[in-house]
Amino acid sequence: METGRDLVIAIDGPAASGKSTVAIELARRLGLSLVDSGSMYRAVTLVALEREVPFDAEDPLREVAEWVSANFRMETPVDDAPRVFLADREVTDEIRSSEVGKAVSPVSAVPGVRDEMVRLQRCLGGPGGAVVEGRDIGTAVFPEAPLKVFLEAPADERSCRRFEELRGKGGNATLEEVEAEIAKRDSIDSSREHSPLSRAPDALLIDTSGIGVGDVVDAIISALRERGLIS
């Protein structure tokens, strides 16, 4: 399967809509780099929590984001889950904790944080092409991407997915707590002033309810072929 040298595919959607899983599989099948913006914002949130930086302190949070930007690294093994590092420290599991999940939306809503993370995303998704996933990729980060995809699913299904994910990692949050967290994140992400979550007018909309990851990836690849972006 051949792709354009600098092909960028933007994948957006709300929390637990399947963005990360789909982006990983799509990047592997197309041989493109993966840019996981969610891991970046979670890394900033983790460091902010560790440094006890208030979530409304824009300048200190921007400094945290700049440090994360300079030290962020992601490895995507062919036969294993992606691994996230800050300098030489692996934080793959730490950034997926319930504590980070509850705080990531207010941290990522800070303009200084978003500006720095967008700069990093554009650097990583530049020459060579990439699958870039997040919440404002098709609207703010790569508005000229030749293919934009927006994944969605009902809030109750997304809550169940996130609950099972956390339980599989030993988390002890209840389903009701996860539902409340998803609802809060949806509200913050869609109403924030700076780069809110929204579907780009020309984005391919895919409802991932009851659909396997492979089927979603197949639909995206079909759209790429229809547009002559891959052969």
ZIWOZI-V291615 format. One record per helix or strand of 2 or more residues. SS is the DSSP state (a for helix, b for strand). FROM is the first residue (numbers start at 0). TO is the last residue. If there is no record, write none. Layout:
ss:SS from:FROM to:TO
ss:SS from:FROM to:TO
//
This chain:
ss:b from:7 to:12
ss:a from:18 to:29
ss:b from:32 to:35
ss:a from:36 to:49
ss:a from:57 to:70
ss:b from:71 to:74
ss:b from:82 to:85
ss:b from:88 to:89
ss:a from:93 to:95
ss:a from:97 to:107
ss:a from:110 to:123
ss:b from:129 to:133
ss:a from:136 to:140
ss:b from:146 to:151
ss:a from:154 to:167
ss:a from:174 to:190
ss:b from:203 to:206
ss:a from:212 to:225
//
